[in-house]
Amino acid sequence: MKKILLTAVLFLATIPAMHGQGCSVCTKTAQGLDNKSANGLNAGIIYLAFLPLGIMGTLGYLWWKGNRKN
């Protein structure tokens, strides 16, 4: 249990560092685009996020469902 808690804390501590790397690049890119292209960039980012979020959500659900039976 302690290993899981430690892993969760370390993961949550690195989240701001992971998100901060691409923000300035996307902002500067989007500033130079027109509205239609900026919307396309945002849609592409969301599209690319679906697969990892879906995998994490599925694994989380399976883990929750497995622990609930015990």
mmJSON file of the N, C-alpha and C atoms, coordinates in Angstrom:
{"data_MODEL":{"atom_site":{
"group_PDB":["ATOM","ATOM","ATOM","ATOM","ATOM","ATOM","ATOM","ATOM","ATOM","ATOM","ATOM","ATOM","ATOM","ATOM","ATOM","ATOM","ATOM","ATOM","ATOM","ATOM","ATOM","ATOM","ATOM","ATOM","ATOM","ATOM","ATOM","ATOM","ATOM","ATOM","ATOM","ATOM","ATOM","ATOM","ATOM","ATOM","ATOM","ATOM","ATOM","ATOM","ATOM","ATOM","ATOM","ATOM","ATOM","ATOM","ATOM","ATOM","ATOM","ATOM","ATOM","ATOM","ATOM","ATOM","ATOM","ATOM","ATOM","ATOM","ATOM","ATOM","ATOM","ATOM","ATOM","ATOM","ATOM","ATOM","ATOM","ATOM","ATOM","ATOM","ATOM","ATOM","ATOM","ATOM","ATOM","ATOM","ATOM","ATOM","ATOM","ATOM","ATOM","ATOM","ATOM","ATOM","ATOM","ATOM","ATOM","ATOM","ATOM","ATOM","ATOM","ATOM","ATOM","ATOM","ATOM","ATOM","ATOM","ATOM","ATOM","ATOM","ATOM","ATOM","ATOM","ATOM","ATOM","ATOM","ATOM","ATOM","ATOM","ATOM","ATOM","ATOM","ATOM","ATOM","ATOM","ATOM","ATOM","ATOM","ATOM","ATOM","ATOM","ATOM","ATOM","ATOM","ATOM","ATOM","ATOM","ATOM","ATOM","ATOM","ATOM","ATOM","ATOM","ATOM","ATOM","ATOM","ATOM","ATOM","ATOM","ATOM","ATOM","ATOM","ATOM","ATOM","ATOM","ATOM","ATOM","ATOM","ATOM","ATOM","ATOM","ATOM","ATOM","ATOM","ATOM","ATOM","ATOM","ATOM","ATOM","ATOM","ATOM","ATOM","ATOM","ATOM","ATOM","ATOM","ATOM","ATOM","ATOM","ATOM","ATOM","ATOM","ATOM","ATOM","ATOM","ATOM","ATOM","ATOM","ATOM","ATOM","ATOM","ATOM","ATOM","ATOM","ATOM","ATOM","ATOM","ATOM","ATOM","ATOM","ATOM","ATOM","ATOM","ATOM","ATOM","ATOM","ATOM","ATOM","ATOM","ATOM","ATOM","ATOM","ATOM","ATOM","ATOM","ATOM","ATOM","ATOM","ATOM","ATOM"],
"id":[1,2,3,4,5,6,7,8,9,10,11,12,13,14,15,16,17,18,19,20,21,22,23,24,25,26,27,28,29,30,31,32,33,34,35,36,37,38,39,40,41,42,43,44,45,46,47,48,49,50,51,52,53,54,55,56,57,58,59,60,61,62,63,64,65,66,67,68,69,70,71,72,73,74,75,76,77,78,79,80,81,82,83,84,85,86,87,88,89,90,91,92,93,94,95,96,97,98,99,100,101,102,103,104,105,106,107,108,109,110,111,112,113,114,115,116,117,118,119,120,121,122,123,124,125,126,127,128,129,130,131,132,133,134,135,136,137,138,139,140,141,142,143,144,145,146,147,148,149,150,151,152,153,154,155,156,157,158,159,160,161,162,163,164,165,166,167,168,169,170,171,172,173,174,175,176,177,178,179,180,181,182,183,184,185,186,187,188,189,190,191,192,193,194,195,196,197,198,199,200,201,202,203,204,205,206,207,208,209,210],
"type_symbol":["N","C","C","N","C","C","N","C","C","N","C","C","N","C","C","N","C","C","N","C","C","N","C","C","N","C","C","N","C","C","N","C","C","N","C","C","N","C","C","N","C","C","N","C","C","N","C","C","N","C","C","N","C","C","N","C","C","N","C","C","N","C","C","N","C","C","N","C","C","N","C","C","N","C","C","N","C","C","N","C","C","N","C","C","N","C","C","N","C","C","N","C","C","N","C","C","N","C","C","N","C","C","N","C","C","N","C","C","N","C","C","N","C","C","N","C","C","N","C","C","N","C","C","N","C","C","N","C","C","N","C","C","N","C","C","N","C","C","N","C","C","N","C","C","N","C","C","N","C","C","N","C","C","N","C","C","N","C","C","N","C","C","N","C","C","N","C","C","N","C","C","N","C","C","N","C","C","N","C","C","N","C","C","N","C","C","N","C","C","N","C","C","N","C","C","N","C","C","N","C","C","N","C","C","N","C","C","N","C","C"],
"label_atom_id":["N","CA","C","N","CA","C","N","CA","C","N","CA","C","N","CA","C","N","CA","C","N","CA","C","N","CA","C","N","CA","C","N","CA","C","N","CA","C","N","CA","C","N","CA","C","N","CA","C","N","CA","C","N","CA","C","N","CA","C","N","CA","C","N","CA","C","N","CA","C","N","CA","C","N","CA","C","N","CA","C","N","CA","C","N","CA","C","N","CA","C","N","CA","C","N","CA","C","N","CA","C","N","CA","C","N","CA","C","N","CA","C","N","CA","C","N","CA","C","N","CA","C","N","CA","C","N","CA","C","N","CA","C","N","CA","C","N","CA","C","N","CA","C","N","CA","C","N","CA","C","N","CA","C","N","CA","C","N","CA","C","N","CA","C","N","CA","C","N","CA","C","N","CA","C","N","CA","C","N","CA","C","N","CA","C","N","CA","C","N","CA","C","N","CA","C","N","CA","C","N","CA","C","N","CA","C","N","CA","C","N","CA","C","N","CA","C","N","CA","C","N","CA","C","N","CA","C","N","CA","C","N","CA","C","N","CA","C","N","CA","C","N","CA","C"],
"label_alt_id":[null,null,null,null,null,null,null,null,null,null,null,null,null,null,null,null,null,null,null,null,null,null,null,null,null,null,null,null,null,null,null,null,null,null,null,null,null,null,null,null,null,null,null,null,null,null,null,null,null,null,null,null,null,null,null,null,null,null,null,null,null,null,null,null,null,null,null,null,null,null,null,null,null,null,null,null,null,null,null,null,null,null,null,null,null,null,null,null,null,null,null,null,null,null,null,null,null,null,null,null,null,null,null,null,null,null,null,null,null,null,null,null,null,null,null,null,null,null,null,null,null,null,null,null,null,null,null,null,null,null,null,null,null,null,null,null,null,null,null,null,null,null,null,null,null,null,null,null,null,null,null,null,null,null,null,null,null,null,null,null,null,null,null,null,null,null,null,null,null,null,null,null,null,null,null,null,null,null,null,null,null,null,null,null,null,null,null,null,null,null,null,null,null,null,null,null,null,null,null,null,null,null,null,null,null,null,null,null,null,null],
"label_comp_id":["MET","MET","MET","LYS","LYS","LYS","LYS","LYS","LYS","ILE","ILE","ILE","LEU","LEU","LEU","LEU","LEU","LEU","THR","THR","THR","ALA","ALA","ALA","VAL","VAL","VAL","LEU","LEU","LEU","PHE","PHE","PHE","LEU","LEU","LEU","ALA","ALA","ALA","THR","THR","THR","ILE","ILE","ILE","PRO","PRO","PRO","ALA","ALA","ALA","MET","MET","MET","HIS","HIS","HIS","GLY","GLY","GLY","GLN","GLN","GLN","GLY","GLY","GLY","CYS","CYS","CYS","SER","SER","SER","VAL","VAL","VAL","CYS","CYS","CYS","THR","THR","THR","LYS","LYS","LYS","THR","THR","THR","ALA","ALA","ALA","GLN","GLN","GLN","GLY","GLY","GLY","LEU","LEU","LEU","ASP","ASP","ASP","ASN","ASN","ASN","LYS","LYS","LYS","SER","SER","SER","ALA","ALA","ALA","ASN","ASN","ASN","GLY","GLY","GLY","LEU","LEU","LEU","ASN","ASN","ASN","ALA","ALA","ALA","GLY","GLY","GLY","ILE","ILE","ILE","ILE","ILE","ILE","TYR","TYR","TYR","LEU","LEU","LEU","ALA","ALA","ALA","PHE","PHE","PHE","LEU","LEU","LEU","PRO","PRO","PRO","LEU","LEU","LEU","GLY","GLY","GLY","ILE","ILE","ILE","MET","MET","MET","GLY","GLY","GLY","THR","THR","THR","LEU","LEU","LEU","GLY","GLY","GLY","TYR","TYR","TYR","LEU","LEU","LEU","TRP","TRP","TRP","TRP","TRP","TRP","LYS","LYS","LYS","GLY","GLY","GLY","ASN","ASN","ASN","ARG","ARG","ARG","LYS","LYS","LYS","ASN","ASN","ASN"],
"label_asym_id":["A","A","A","A","A","A","A","A","A","A","A","A","A","A","A","A","A","A","A","A","A","A","A","A","A","A","A","A","A","A","A","A","A","A","A","A","A","A","A","A","A","A","A","A","A","A","A","A","A","A","A","A","A","A","A","A","A","A","A","A","A","A","A","A","A","A","A","A","A","A","A","A","A","A","A","A","A","A","A","A","A","A","A","A","A","A","A","A","A","A","A","A","A","A","A","A","A","A","A","A","A","A","A","A","A","A","A","A","A","A","A","A","A","A","A","A","A","A","A","A","A","A","A","A","A","A","A","A","A","A","A","A","A","A","A","A","A","A","A","A","A","A","A","A","A","A","A","A","A","A","A","A","A","A","A","A","A","A","A","A","A","A","A","A","A","A","A","A","A","A","A","A","A","A","A","A","A","A","A","A","A","A","A","A","A","A","A","A","A","A","A","A","A","A","A","A","A","A","A","A","A","A","A","A","A","A","A","A","A","A"],
"label_entity_id":["1","1","1","1","1","1","1","1","1","1","1","1","1","1","1","1","1","1","1","1","1","1","1","1","1","1","1","1","1","1","1","1","1","1","1","1","1","1","1","1","1","1","1","1","1","1","1","1","1","1","1","1","1","1","1","1","1","1","1","1","1","1","1","1","1","1","1","1","1","1","1","1","1","1","1","1","1","1","1","1","1","1","1","1","1","1","1","1","1","1","1","1","1","1","1","1","1","1","1","1","1","1","1","1","1","1","1","1","1","1","1","1","1","1","1","1","1","1","1","1","1","1","1","1","1","1","1","1","1","1","1","1","1","1","1","1","1","1","1","1","1","1","1","1","1","1","1","1","1","1","1","1","1","1","1","1","1","1","1","1","1","1","1","1","1","1","1","1","1","1","1","1","1","1","1","1","1","1","1","1","1","1","1","1","1","1","1","1","1","1","1","1","1","1","1","1","1","1","1","1","1","1","1","1","1","1","1","1","1","1"],
"label_seq_id":[1,1,1,2,2,2,3,3,3,4,4,4,5,5,5,6,6,6,7,7,7,8,8,8,9,9,9,10,10,10,11,11,11,12,12,12,13,13,13,14,14,14,15,15,15,16,16,16,17,17,17,18,18,18,19,19,19,20,20,20,21,21,21,22,22,22,23,23,23,24,24,24,25,25,25,26,26,26,27,27,27,28,28,28,29,29,29,30,30,30,31,31,31,32,32,32,33,33,33,34,34,34,35,35,35,36,36,36,37,37,37,38,38,38,39,39,39,40,40,40,41,41,41,42,42,42,43,43,43,44,44,44,45,45,45,46,46,46,47,47,47,48,48,48,49,49,49,50,50,50,51,51,51,52,52,52,53,53,53,54,54,54,55,55,55,56,56,56,57,57,57,58,58,58,59,59,59,60,60,60,61,61,61,62,62,62,63,63,63,64,64,64,65,65,65,66,66,66,67,67,67,68,68,68,69,69,69,70,70,70],
"pdbx_PDB_ins_code":[null,null,null,null,null,null,null,null,null,null,null,null,null,null,null,null,null,null,null,null,null,null,null,null,null,null,null,null,null,null,null,null,null,null,null,null,null,null,null,null,null,null,null,null,null,null,null,null,null,null,null,null,null,null,null,null,null,null,null,null,null,null,null,null,null,null,null,null,null,null,null,null,null,null,null,null,null,null,null,null,null,null,null,null,null,null,null,null,null,null,null,null,null,null,null,null,null,null,null,null,null,null,null,null,null,null,null,null,null,null,null,null,null,null,null,null,null,null,null,null,null,null,null,null,null,null,null,null,null,null,null,null,null,null,null,null,null,null,null,null,null,null,null,null,null,null,null,null,null,null,null,null,null,null,null,null,null,null,null,null,null,null,null,null,null,null,null,null,null,null,null,null,null,null,null,null,null,null,null,null,null,null,null,null,null,null,null,null,null,null,null,null,null,null,null,null,null,null,null,null,null,null,null,null,null,null,null,null,null,null],
"Cartn_x":[0.823,0.0,0.869,1.978,2.856,3.489,3.788,4.382,3.392,2.139,1.109,0.926,0.882,0.722,1.915,3.115,4.318,4.332,3.952,3.89,2.871,1.719,0.68,1.149,1.806,2.297,3.363,4.292,5.33,4.741,3.746,3.098,2.384,1.645,0.918,1.863,3.045,4.012,4.619,4.639,5.254,4.251,2.97,1.966,2.191,2.407,2.625,3.848,4.893,6.095,5.823,4.992,4.69,3.854,2.914,2.034,2.705,3.66,4.289,5.217,5.639,6.609,6.024,4.816,4.262,3.367,3.013,2.057,2.542,3.778,4.269,4.388,4.749,4.872,3.503,2.511,1.158,0.57,0.819,0.282,0.876,2.18,2.823,2.404,2.215,1.764,0.343,-0.528,-1.932,-2.101,-1.222,-1.321,-1.08,-0.271,0.031,-0.97,-1.954,-2.927,-4.236,-5.005,-6.344,-7.253,-8.506,-9.431,-9.693,-9.851,-10.146,-8.968,-7.765,-6.576,-6.348,-6.621,-6.474,-7.469,-8.689,-9.682,-9.24,-8.628,-8.098,-6.967,-6.107,-5.029,-5.596,-6.597,-7.226,-7.907,-8.577,-9.236,-8.204,-7.07,-6.014,-5.429,-5.272,-4.76,-5.74,-7.019,-8.033,-8.067,-7.973,-7.967,-6.8,-5.623,-4.454,-4.537,-5.326,-5.457,-6.426,-7.314,-8.323,-7.73,-6.742,-6.198,-5.559,-4.629,-4.054,-5.085,-5.995,-7.02,-7.969,-8.269,-9.122,-8.455,-7.168,-6.434,-6.383,-6.039,-5.977,-7.35,-8.385,-9.733,-10.158,-9.853,-10.206,-9.452,-8.154,-7.374,-7.856,-8.18,-8.703,-10.028,-10.896,-12.193,-12.016,-11.15,-10.918,-10.303,-9.393,-8.794,-9.835,-10.661,-11.712,-12.693,-13.085,-14.036,-13.44,-12.147,-11.481,-11.337,-11.069,-10.925,-12.265,-13.302,-14.627,-15.149,-14.783,-15.244,-14.664,-13.466,-12.819,-13.492],
"Cartn_y":[-1.191,0.0,1.258,1.197,2.36,2.664,1.611,1.816,2.494,2.092,2.701,4.166,4.46,5.839,6.692,6.155,6.884,7.142,6.147,6.308,7.371,7.363,8.356,9.765,9.923,11.245,11.744,10.875,11.282,11.627,10.863,11.15,12.496,12.745,14.006,15.196,14.972,16.058,16.461,15.555,15.87,16.397,16.409,16.847,18.296,19.269,20.639,20.761,20.01,20.069,19.51,18.48,17.877,18.828,19.515,20.379,21.696,22.128,23.413,23.426,22.29,22.254,22.69,22.279,22.571,23.788,24.339,25.441,26.659,27.061,28.261,28.042,26.85,26.555,26.606,25.968,25.969,27.374,28.14,29.509,30.367,30.3,31.109,30.661,29.359,28.848,29.303,29.209,29.575,31.074,31.891,33.333,33.729,32.971,33.29,32.715,31.968,31.324,32.1,31.876,32.457,31.581,31.993,31.319,29.874,29.622,28.268,27.332,27.786,26.961,26.725,27.738,27.58,26.55,26.559,25.559,24.17,24.064,22.787,22.288,23.189,22.823,22.298,22.982,22.533,21.187,20.982,19.706,18.584,18.867,17.869,17.482,18.444,18.164,17.27,17.576,16.755,15.362,15.269,13.974,13.11,13.701,12.951,12.565,13.28,12.974,11.835,11.516,10.492,9.112,8.673,7.331,7.134,7.989,7.756,7.903,8.863,9.018,7.827,7.294,6.108,4.896,4.732,3.611,3.756,4.945,5.154,4.983,5.464,5.312,3.86,3.102,1.686,0.917,1.15,0.481,0.878,2.143,2.591,1.937,1.823,1.182,-0.296,-0.985,-2.397,-2.604,-1.722,-1.809,-1.574,-0.56,-0.26,-1.419,-1.976,-3.085,-4.325,-4.573,-5.707,-5.563,-4.358,-4.119,-4.078,-3.756,-3.658,-5.029,-6.074,-7.425,-7.959,-7.505,-7.982,-7.341],
"Cartn_z":[0.0,0.0,0.0,0.739,0.809,-0.544,-1.323,-2.644,-3.579,-3.501,-4.348,-3.984,-2.684,-2.237,-2.66,-2.501,-2.902,-4.404,-5.185,-6.642,-7.024,-6.385,-6.676,-6.33,-5.193,-4.786,-5.755,-6.139,-7.087,-8.447,-8.883,-10.154,-10.109,-9.041,-8.928,-8.785,-8.223,-8.073,-9.411,-10.395,-11.68,-12.707,-12.394,-13.369,-13.826,-12.923,-13.42,-14.321,-14.044,-14.878,-16.267,-16.358,-17.66,-18.52,-17.919,-18.689,-19.07,-18.303,-18.552,-19.756,-20.236,-21.311,-22.641,-22.951,-24.255,-24.316,-23.18,-23.161,-23.946,-23.726,-24.395,-25.901,-26.306,-27.73,-28.399,-27.792,-28.368,-28.388,-27.343,-27.285,-28.39,-28.563,-29.602,-30.993,-31.174,-32.468,-32.743,-31.746,-31.923,-32.139,-31.587,-31.764,-33.219,-33.907,-35.296,-36.287,-35.812,-36.687,-36.709,-37.769,-37.788,-36.924,-36.779,-35.872,-36.283,-37.575,-38.048,-37.778,-38.034,-37.796,-36.302,-35.485,-34.038,-33.511,-34.027,-33.631,-34.072,-35.234,-35.694,-34.811,-34.358,-33.446,-32.132,-31.597,-30.354,-30.532,-31.646,-31.91,-32.033,-32.643,-32.762,-31.419,-30.537,-29.188,-28.442,-28.529,-27.859,-28.47,-29.778,-30.464,-29.99,-29.871,-29.423,-27.95,-27.171,-25.749,-25.486,-26.433,-26.196,-25.926,-26.665,-26.501,-25.121,-24.685,-23.361,-22.242,-22.373,-21.339,-21.321,-22.487,-22.56,-21.937,-22.196,-21.601,-20.086,-19.608,-18.162,-17.52,-18.163,-17.625,-17.576,-18.618,-18.643,-17.567,-17.442,-16.408,-15.009,-14.817,-13.526,-13.192,-14.185,-13.966,-13.63,-14.372,-14.1,-12.721,-12.336,-11.019,-9.939,-10.116,-9.149,-9.042,-10.174,-10.191,-9.527,-9.742,-9.116,-7.619,-7.146,-5.707,-4.994,-5.701,-5.09,-4.704,-5.428,-5.124,-3.832,-3.483,-2.248,-1.107],
"occupancy":[1.0,1.0,1.0,1.0,1.0,1.0,1.0,1.0,1.0,1.0,1.0,1.0,1.0,1.0,1.0,1.0,1.0,1.0,1.0,1.0,1.0,1.0,1.0,1.0,1.0,1.0,1.0,1.0,1.0,1.0,1.0,1.0,1.0,1.0,1.0,1.0,1.0,1.0,1.0,1.0,1.0,1.0,1.0,1.0,1.0,1.0,1.0,1.0,1.0,1.0,1.0,1.0,1.0,1.0,1.0,1.0,1.0,1.0,1.0,1.0,1.0,1.0,1.0,1.0,1.0,1.0,1.0,1.0,1.0,1.0,1.0,1.0,1.0,1.0,1.0,1.0,1.0,1.0,1.0,1.0,1.0,1.0,1.0,1.0,1.0,1.0,1.0,1.0,1.0,1.0,1.0,1.0,1.0,1.0,1.0,1.0,1.0,1.0,1.0,1.0,1.0,1.0,1.0,1.0,1.0,1.0,1.0,1.0,1.0,1.0,1.0,1.0,1.0,1.0,1.0,1.0,1.0,1.0,1.0,1.0,1.0,1.0,1.0,1.0,1.0,1.0,1.0,1.0,1.0,1.0,1.0,1.0,1.0,1.0,1.0,1.0,1.0,1.0,1.0,1.0,1.0,1.0,1.0,1.0,1.0,1.0,1.0,1.0,1.0,1.0,1.0,1.0,1.0,1.0,1.0,1.0,1.0,1.0,1.0,1.0,1.0,1.0,1.0,1.0,1.0,1.0,1.0,1.0,1.0,1.0,1.0,1.0,1.0,1.0,1.0,1.0,1.0,1.0,1.0,1.0,1.0,1.0,1.0,1.0,1.0,1.0,1.0,1.0,1.0,1.0,1.0,1.0,1.0,1.0,1.0,1.0,1.0,1.0,1.0,1.0,1.0,1.0,1.0,1.0,1.0,1.0,1.0,1.0,1.0,1.0],
"B_iso_or_equiv":[0.0,0.0,0.0,0.0,0.0,0.0,0.0,0.0,0.0,0.0,0.0,0.0,0.0,0.0,0.0,0.0,0.0,0.0,0.0,0.0,0.0,0.0,0.0,0.0,0.0,0.0,0.0,0.0,0.0,0.0,0.0,0.0,0.0,0.0,0.0,0.0,0.0,0.0,0.0,0.0,0.0,0.0,0.0,0.0,0.0,0.0,0.0,0.0,0.0,0.0,0.0,0.0,0.0,0.0,0.0,0.0,0.0,0.0,0.0,0.0,0.0,0.0,0.0,0.0,0.0,0.0,0.0,0.0,0.0,0.0,0.0,0.0,0.0,0.0,0.0,0.0,0.0,0.0,0.0,0.0,0.0,0.0,0.0,0.0,0.0,0.0,0.0,0.0,0.0,0.0,0.0,0.0,0.0,0.0,0.0,0.0,0.0,0.0,0.0,0.0,0.0,0.0,0.0,0.0,0.0,0.0,0.0,0.0,0.0,0.0,0.0,0.0,0.0,0.0,0.0,0.0,0.0,0.0,0.0,0.0,0.0,0.0,0.0,0.0,0.0,0.0,0.0,0.0,0.0,0.0,0.0,0.0,0.0,0.0,0.0,0.0,0.0,0.0,0.0,0.0,0.0,0.0,0.0,0.0,0.0,0.0,0.0,0.0,0.0,0.0,0.0,0.0,0.0,0.0,0.0,0.0,0.0,0.0,0.0,0.0,0.0,0.0,0.0,0.0,0.0,0.0,0.0,0.0,0.0,0.0,0.0,0.0,0.0,0.0,0.0,0.0,0.0,0.0,0.0,0.0,0.0,0.0,0.0,0.0,0.0,0.0,0.0,0.0,0.0,0.0,0.0,0.0,0.0,0.0,0.0,0.0,0.0,0.0,0.0,0.0,0.0,0.0,0.0,0.0,0.0,0.0,0.0,0.0,0.0,0.0],
"pdbx_formal_charge":[null,null,null,null,null,null,null,null,null,null,null,null,null,null,null,null,null,null,null,null,null,null,null,null,null,null,null,null,null,null,null,null,null,null,null,null,null,null,null,null,null,null,null,null,null,null,null,null,null,null,null,null,null,null,null,null,null,null,null,null,null,null,null,null,null,null,null,null,null,null,null,null,null,null,null,null,null,null,null,null,null,null,null,null,null,null,null,null,null,null,null,null,null,null,null,null,null,null,null,null,null,null,null,null,null,null,null,null,null,null,null,null,null,null,null,null,null,null,null,null,null,null,null,null,null,null,null,null,null,null,null,null,null,null,null,null,null,null,null,null,null,null,null,null,null,null,null,null,null,null,null,null,null,null,null,null,null,null,null,null,null,null,null,null,null,null,null,null,null,null,null,null,null,null,null,null,null,null,null,null,null,null,null,null,null,null,null,null,null,null,null,null,null,null,null,null,null,null,null,null,null,null,null,null,null,null,null,null,null,null],
"auth_seq_id":[1,1,1,2,2,2,3,3,3,4,4,4,5,5,5,6,6,6,7,7,7,8,8,8,9,9,9,10,10,10,11,11,11,12,12,12,13,13,13,14,14,14,15,15,15,16,16,16,17,17,17,18,18,18,19,19,19,20,20,20,21,21,21,22,22,22,23,23,23,24,24,24,25,25,25,26,26,26,27,27,27,28,28,28,29,29,29,30,30,30,31,31,31,32,32,32,33,33,33,34,34,34,35,35,35,36,36,36,37,37,37,38,38,38,39,39,39,40,40,40,41,41,41,42,42,42,43,43,43,44,44,44,45,45,45,46,46,46,47,47,47,48,48,48,49,49,49,50,50,50,51,51,51,52,52,52,53,53,53,54,54,54,55,55,55,56,56,56,57,57,57,58,58,58,59,59,59,60,60,60,61,61,61,62,62,62,63,63,63,64,64,64,65,65,65,66,66,66,67,67,67,68,68,68,69,69,69,70,70,70],
"auth_comp_id":["MET","MET","MET","LYS","LYS","LYS","LYS","LYS","LYS","ILE","ILE","ILE","LEU","LEU","LEU","LEU","LEU","LEU","THR","THR","THR","ALA","ALA","ALA","VAL","VAL","VAL","LEU","LEU","LEU","PHE","PHE","PHE","LEU","LEU","LEU","ALA","ALA","ALA","THR","THR","THR","ILE","ILE","ILE","PRO","PRO","PRO","ALA","ALA","ALA","MET","MET","MET","HIS","HIS","HIS","GLY","GLY","GLY","GLN","GLN","GLN","GLY","GLY","GLY","CYS","CYS","CYS","SER","SER","SER","VAL","VAL","VAL","CYS","CYS","CYS","THR","THR","THR","LYS","LYS","LYS","THR","THR","THR","ALA","ALA","ALA","GLN","GLN","GLN","GLY","GLY","GLY","LEU","LEU","LEU","ASP","ASP","ASP","ASN","ASN","ASN","LYS","LYS","LYS","SER","SER","SER","ALA","ALA","ALA","ASN","ASN","ASN","GLY","GLY","GLY","LEU","LEU","LEU","ASN","ASN","ASN","ALA","ALA","ALA","GLY","GLY","GLY","ILE","ILE","ILE","ILE","ILE","ILE","TYR","TYR","TYR","LEU","LEU","LEU","ALA","ALA","ALA","PHE","PHE","PHE","LEU","LEU","LEU","PRO","PRO","PRO","LEU","LEU","LEU","GLY","GLY","GLY","ILE","ILE","ILE","MET","MET","MET","GLY","GLY","GLY","THR","THR","THR","LEU","LEU","LEU","GLY","GLY","GLY","TYR","TYR","TYR","LEU","LEU","LEU","TRP","TRP","TRP","TRP","TRP","TRP","LYS","LYS","LYS","GLY","GLY","GLY","ASN","ASN","ASN","ARG","ARG","ARG","LYS","LYS","LYS","ASN","ASN","ASN"],
"auth_asym_id":["A","A","A","A","A","A","A","A","A","A","A","A","A","A","A","A","A","A","A","A","A","A","A","A","A","A","A","A","A","A","A","A","A","A","A","A","A","A","A","A","A","A","A","A","A","A","A","A","A","A","A","A","A","A","A","A","A","A","A","A","A","A","A","A","A","A","A","A","A","A","A","A","A","A","A","A","A","A","A","A","A","A","A","A","A","A","A","A","A","A","A","A","A","A","A","A","A","A","A","A","A","A","A","A","A","A","A","A","A","A","A","A","A","A","A","A","A","A","A","A","A","A","A","A","A","A","A","A","A","A","A","A","A","A","A","A","A","A","A","A","A","A","A","A","A","A","A","A","A","A","A","A","A","A","A","A","A","A","A","A","A","A","A","A","A","A","A","A","A","A","A","A","A","A","A","A","A","A","A","A","A","A","A","A","A","A","A","A","A","A","A","A","A","A","A","A","A","A","A","A","A","A","A","A","A","A","A","A","A","A"],
"auth_atom_id":["N","CA","C","N","CA","C","N","CA","C","N","CA","C","N","CA","C","N","CA","C","N","CA","C","N","CA","C","N","CA","C","N","CA","C","N","CA","C","N","CA","C","N","CA","C","N","CA","C","N","CA","C","N","CA","C","N","CA","C","N","CA","C","N","CA","C","N","CA","C","N","CA","C","N","CA","C","N","CA","C","N","CA","C","N","CA","C","N","CA","C","N","CA","C","N","CA","C","N","CA","C","N","CA","C","N","CA","C","N","CA","C","N","CA","C","N","CA","C","N","CA","C","N","CA","C","N","CA","C","N","CA","C","N","CA","C","N","CA","C","N","CA","C","N","CA","C","N","CA","C","N","CA","C","N","CA","C","N","CA","C","N","CA","C","N","CA","C","N","CA","C","N","CA","C","N","CA","C","N","CA","C","N","CA","C","N","CA","C","N","CA","C","N","CA","C","N","CA","C","N","CA","C","N","CA","C","N","CA","C","N","CA","C","N","CA","C","N","CA","C","N","CA","C","N","CA","C","N","CA","C","N","CA","C","N","CA","C","N","CA","C","N","CA","C"],
"pdbx_PDB_model_num":[1,1,1,1,1,1,1,1,1,1,1,1,1,1,1,1,1,1,1,1,1,1,1,1,1,1,1,1,1,1,1,1,1,1,1,1,1,1,1,1,1,1,1,1,1,1,1,1,1,1,1,1,1,1,1,1,1,1,1,1,1,1,1,1,1,1,1,1,1,1,1,1,1,1,1,1,1,1,1,1,1,1,1,1,1,1,1,1,1,1,1,1,1,1,1,1,1,1,1,1,1,1,1,1,1,1,1,1,1,1,1,1,1,1,1,1,1,1,1,1,1,1,1,1,1,1,1,1,1,1,1,1,1,1,1,1,1,1,1,1,1,1,1,1,1,1,1,1,1,1,1,1,1,1,1,1,1,1,1,1,1,1,1,1,1,1,1,1,1,1,1,1,1,1,1,1,1,1,1,1,1,1,1,1,1,1,1,1,1,1,1,1,1,1,1,1,1,1,1,1,1,1,1,1,1,1,1,1,1,1]
}}}
